[in-house]
Amino acid sequence: MTATLQALWDLAVGPFAEFAFMRRALVATLALSLSAAPLGVFLTLRRMSLLGDALSHAVLPGVAVAYMLFGLSLTAMAVGGVLAGLLAAALAGLISRFTQLKEDASLAAMYLVALALGVTLLARHGTQLDLLHILFGSALGVDSTGLLLVSGVASLSLLTLAAGYRGLVLETFDPVFLSACGHRSWVWQQGFLMLVVLNLVAGFQTLGTLMAVGLMMLPAVSARLWHDTLSAQLINASVQAALASLAGLLLSYHLDTPSGPTIIGCAGLLYVLSLLLSPSGWLPKLLKRPHRVG
């Protein structure tokens, strides 16, 4: 029994107790789980699930330009990513306002162009290792500066969500009523999009620009299968994201796999389990289906 407990300790706790880089990676991903996953819940409720994916690609040109000018400076790349993401969201809104294109169509066009431009710039002015690091991240390579960035963005996001929770809920479910109360709906929407961009930029070092949206959206989609109330969905999404982060880091360490894709793979596994086992999932519906006699 003692040998079994020791083996479990070595597998689950040993890497975090022994290595500082594992502890930094755990804190960073848990911070992202607390801030990004609730934003994903609001995106799904707004039927804007693909917006997160579009914005995660849209930040890439800003990251690439900052890398060309300042090298692998996390601060510069973060600022460049935020500016690029906000610019892409603003341009998509202007295009949808002054043309016949819907906002989702203009965002799709913007993120494809942004992704192609960002990859081209990185491939031309950086090494293949730099390109892979920016696209797919490295949670195990988070340094003190990166940890401060992630924790700062997570703290700001949680405080902002707490302060503006009522208005954000109203803007999500009944923007007409919010406008009738004297509030400008577009202010809430733009503020929400700014939080999404900040969290995507904070997550690009740990999960990469292509993977950061996974920790935002997969737990949020899974949470909707388990609960009908908003508060329960927010908590469930953060818990699932935290479990995926913990499991992904351990698997990445023991199996020597890329940390970002492994974390998102664990979130995907939790989503599949939710599809099967949640109250609105496949298995409960199969068990409730009446059997025909004769």
C-alpha positions as CSV (number, residue, x, y, z in Angstrom):
1,M,0.0,0.0,0.0
2,T,2.8,2.4,0.9
3,A,4.6,1.6,-2.4
4,T,1.4,2.3,-4.3
5,L,0.9,5.7,-2.6
6,Q,4.5,6.6,-3.2
7,A,4.2,5.7,-6.9
8,L,1.0,7.9,-7.2
9,W,2.8,10.7,-5.4
10,D,5.8,10.5,-7.8
11,L,3.4,10.5,-10.8
12,A,1.0,13.3,-9.7
13,V,2.8,15.5,-7.3
14,G,6.5,14.7,-7.7
15,P,7.0,16.8,-10.9
16,F,5.5,19.9,-9.3
17,A,7.4,19.4,-6.0
18,E,10.7,18.9,-7.8
19,F,10.8,21.4,-10.6
20,A,10.1,25.1,-10.5
21,F,9.2,25.3,-14.2
22,M,6.3,22.8,-13.6
23,R,5.0,24.9,-10.8
24,R,5.1,28.1,-12.9
25,A,3.3,26.3,-15.7
26,L,0.7,25.0,-13.3
27,V,0.0,28.5,-11.8
28,A,-0.1,30.1,-15.3
29,T,-2.6,27.5,-16.7
30,L,-4.8,27.6,-13.6
31,A,-4.9,31.4,-13.8
32,L,-6.0,31.1,-17.5
33,S,-8.6,28.5,-16.5
34,L,-10.1,31.0,-14.0
35,S,-10.3,33.9,-16.4
36,A,-10.6,32.5,-20.0
37,A,-13.1,29.7,-19.5
38,P,-15.9,32.0,-18.1
39,L,-15.4,34.3,-21.1
40,G,-15.9,31.2,-23.3
41,V,-19.3,30.6,-21.6
42,F,-20.4,34.2,-22.5
43,L,-19.1,33.7,-26.1
44,T,-21.2,30.5,-26.5
45,L,-24.3,32.2,-25.0
46,R,-23.9,35.0,-27.5
47,R,-23.5,32.5,-30.3
48,M,-20.0,33.9,-31.0
49,S,-18.1,30.7,-30.4
50,L,-16.0,31.1,-33.5
51,L,-15.1,34.7,-32.6
52,G,-12.5,33.4,-30.1
53,D,-10.9,31.3,-32.8
54,A,-10.9,34.3,-35.2
55,L,-9.4,36.6,-32.7
56,S,-6.7,34.1,-31.6
57,H,-5.5,34.0,-35.2
58,A,-5.9,37.8,-35.6
59,V,-3.3,38.6,-32.9
60,L,-0.6,36.7,-34.8
61,P,0.5,39.6,-37.1
62,G,0.9,41.9,-34.1
63,V,3.0,39.3,-32.4
64,A,5.1,38.7,-35.5
65,V,5.8,42.5,-36.0
66,A,6.8,42.8,-32.4
67,Y,9.1,39.8,-32.7
68,M,10.7,41.4,-35.8
69,L,11.3,44.6,-34.0
70,F,12.2,43.5,-30.4
71,G,12.9,39.8,-30.7
72,L,11.5,37.3,-28.1
73,S,10.3,40.1,-25.8
74,L,7.1,38.9,-24.1
75,T,6.0,42.5,-23.3
76,A,6.4,43.7,-26.8
77,M,4.7,40.7,-28.3
78,A,1.8,41.0,-25.8
79,V,1.3,44.6,-26.7
80,G,1.5,43.8,-30.4
81,G,-1.0,41.0,-30.1
82,V,-3.5,43.1,-28.2
83,L,-3.3,45.9,-30.7
84,A,-3.7,43.5,-33.7
85,G,-6.6,41.7,-32.0
86,L,-8.5,44.9,-31.2
87,L,-7.8,46.3,-34.7
88,A,-9.1,43.1,-36.3
89,A,-12.3,43.2,-34.2
90,A,-12.8,46.9,-35.1
91,L,-12.3,46.4,-38.8
92,A,-14.7,43.4,-38.8
93,G,-17.3,45.6,-37.2
94,L,-16.8,48.4,-39.7
95,I,-16.9,46.1,-42.6
96,S,-20.2,44.5,-41.4
97,R,-21.7,48.0,-40.8
98,F,-20.8,49.5,-44.2
99,T,-21.2,46.4,-46.4
100,Q,-23.7,43.6,-46.8
101,L,-21.3,41.1,-45.1
102,K,-22.3,39.8,-41.6
103,E,-19.7,40.2,-38.8
104,D,-18.9,36.5,-38.8
105,A,-18.1,36.5,-42.5
106,S,-15.9,39.6,-42.2
107,L,-14.1,38.1,-39.1
108,A,-13.5,34.8,-41.1
109,A,-11.9,36.8,-43.9
110,M,-9.9,38.9,-41.4
111,Y,-8.5,36.0,-39.4
112,L,-7.5,34.0,-42.6
113,V,-5.6,37.0,-43.9
114,A,-4.1,37.7,-40.5
115,L,-3.0,34.1,-40.0
116,A,-1.3,33.9,-43.4
117,L,0.4,37.3,-42.9
118,G,1.6,36.4,-39.4
119,V,3.0,33.0,-40.4
120,T,4.7,34.5,-43.4
121,L,6.4,37.2,-41.3
122,L,7.5,34.8,-38.7
123,A,8.8,32.2,-41.2
124,R,10.8,34.9,-43.0
125,H,12.4,36.7,-40.1
126,G,12.6,33.9,-37.5
127,T,13.7,30.3,-37.1
128,Q,11.4,27.4,-37.3
129,L,11.7,26.9,-33.6
130,D,10.5,30.4,-32.9
131,L,7.5,29.9,-35.3
132,L,6.5,26.7,-33.5
133,H,6.9,28.3,-30.1
134,I,4.6,31.2,-31.0
135,L,2.0,29.1,-32.8
136,F,1.8,26.3,-30.2
137,G,3.3,27.8,-27.1
138,S,5.3,26.1,-24.4
139,A,3.7,26.0,-20.9
140,L,6.8,24.3,-19.5
141,G,8.8,27.3,-20.6
142,V,6.9,30.0,-18.8
143,D,9.3,32.4,-17.0
144,S,8.6,34.9,-14.2
145,T,7.7,37.6,-16.7
146,G,5.2,35.4,-18.5
147,L,3.7,34.3,-15.1
148,L,3.2,38.0,-14.1
149,L,1.6,38.7,-17.4
150,V,-0.9,35.8,-17.1
151,S,-1.7,36.4,-13.5
152,G,-2.2,40.1,-14.1
153,V,-4.5,39.5,-17.0
154,A,-6.4,36.9,-15.1
155,S,-6.8,39.2,-12.1
156,L,-8.0,42.1,-14.3
157,S,-10.5,39.8,-16.1
158,L,-12.0,38.4,-12.9
159,L,-12.3,41.8,-11.3
160,T,-13.8,43.3,-14.4
161,L,-16.3,40.4,-14.8
162,A,-17.3,40.7,-11.1
163,A,-17.8,44.5,-11.4
164,G,-19.7,44.4,-14.7
165,Y,-21.4,41.0,-14.3
166,R,-25.0,42.4,-14.2
167,G,-24.5,44.6,-17.3
168,L,-22.7,41.9,-19.2
169,V,-25.5,39.4,-18.5
170,L,-28.2,41.9,-19.6
171,E,-26.2,42.8,-22.8
172,T,-25.9,39.0,-23.5
173,F,-29.6,38.1,-23.0
174,D,-31.5,41.3,-23.6
175,P,-29.5,44.2,-25.2
176,V,-32.7,46.1,-26.0
177,F,-33.6,46.3,-22.3
178,L,-30.1,47.4,-21.5
179,S,-30.3,50.2,-24.0
180,A,-33.7,51.2,-22.6
181,C,-32.1,51.6,-19.2
182,G,-29.7,54.2,-20.6
183,H,-26.7,52.0,-21.2
184,R,-24.9,51.8,-24.5
185,S,-24.8,48.2,-25.6
186,W,-21.8,48.6,-27.8
187,V,-19.7,49.8,-24.9
188,W,-20.3,46.5,-23.1
189,Q,-19.7,44.5,-26.2
190,Q,-16.3,46.2,-27.0
191,G,-15.3,45.9,-23.4
192,F,-16.1,42.2,-23.5
193,L,-14.1,41.7,-26.7
194,M,-11.1,43.5,-25.1
195,L,-11.2,41.0,-22.3
196,V,-11.3,38.2,-24.8
197,V,-8.3,39.6,-26.7
198,L,-6.3,40.1,-23.5
199,N,-6.8,36.5,-22.4
200,L,-5.9,35.2,-25.8
201,V,-2.7,37.2,-25.8
202,A,-2.0,36.1,-22.2
203,G,-2.4,32.5,-23.3
204,F,-0.2,32.6,-26.4
205,Q,3.0,31.9,-24.5
206,T,1.7,28.9,-22.6
207,L,-0.6,27.5,-25.3
208,G,0.4,29.3,-28.5
209,T,-1.8,31.5,-30.7
210,L,-3.4,28.5,-32.3
211,M,-4.1,26.6,-29.1
212,A,-5.0,29.4,-26.6
213,V,-8.7,29.5,-27.7
214,G,-9.0,25.8,-26.8
215,L,-8.9,26.4,-23.1
216,M,-11.4,29.2,-23.5
217,M,-14.0,27.4,-25.6
218,L,-13.9,23.6,-25.0
219,P,-14.6,23.8,-21.2
220,A,-17.3,26.4,-21.9
221,V,-19.1,24.1,-24.5
222,S,-18.8,21.2,-22.2
223,A,-20.3,23.1,-19.2
224,R,-23.4,23.9,-21.2
225,L,-24.1,20.2,-21.5
226,W,-24.1,19.8,-17.7
227,H,-26.0,22.9,-16.5
228,D,-28.8,25.3,-17.5
229,T,-27.9,28.1,-15.1
230,L,-25.2,30.6,-15.9
231,S,-23.5,30.6,-12.6
232,A,-23.1,26.8,-12.7
233,Q,-21.8,26.9,-16.2
234,L,-19.1,29.5,-15.2
235,I,-17.9,27.4,-12.3
236,N,-18.0,24.1,-14.3
237,A,-16.1,25.6,-17.2
238,S,-13.3,26.9,-14.9
239,V,-13.1,23.5,-13.1
240,Q,-12.9,21.6,-16.4
241,A,-10.2,23.9,-17.7
242,A,-8.2,23.5,-14.5
243,L,-8.5,19.7,-14.6
244,A,-7.4,19.7,-18.3
245,S,-4.4,21.9,-17.4
246,L,-3.3,19.7,-14.5
247,A,-3.7,16.5,-16.5
248,G,-2.1,17.9,-19.6
249,L,0.9,19.1,-17.8
250,L,1.5,15.8,-16.1
251,L,1.0,13.9,-19.4
252,S,3.3,16.3,-21.2
253,Y,6.0,15.8,-18.5
254,H,5.8,12.0,-18.3
255,L,5.2,11.3,-22.1
256,D,7.5,14.1,-23.4
257,T,4.7,15.6,-25.6
258,P,4.1,19.3,-26.4
259,S,2.4,20.9,-23.4
260,G,-0.1,23.2,-25.2
261,P,-1.6,20.5,-27.5
262,T,-1.6,18.0,-24.7
263,I,-3.6,20.4,-22.4
264,I,-6.1,21.1,-25.2
265,G,-6.3,17.3,-25.9
266,C,-7.3,16.7,-22.3
267,A,-10.0,19.4,-22.6
268,G,-11.2,17.7,-25.7
269,L,-11.4,14.4,-23.8
270,L,-13.5,16.1,-21.1
271,Y,-15.8,17.4,-23.9
272,V,-16.3,13.9,-25.3
273,L,-17.1,12.6,-21.8
274,S,-19.6,15.4,-21.4
275,L,-21.2,14.4,-24.7
276,L,-21.6,10.9,-23.4
277,L,-22.4,11.3,-19.7
278,S,-23.9,14.7,-19.1
279,P,-27.7,15.0,-18.4
280,S,-28.3,16.2,-22.0
281,G,-25.7,13.8,-23.4
282,W,-26.0,10.7,-25.5
283,L,-26.0,7.9,-22.8
284,P,-28.7,9.4,-20.5
285,K,-31.0,9.9,-23.6
286,L,-30.4,6.3,-24.7
287,L,-31.3,5.0,-21.3
288,K,-34.5,7.1,-21.1
289,R,-35.6,6.0,-24.6
290,P,-38.7,3.7,-24.2
291,H,-38.2,0.1,-25.4
292,R,-40.7,-1.2,-27.9
293,V,-42.5,-4.4,-26.9
294,G,-43.1,-7.0,-29.6
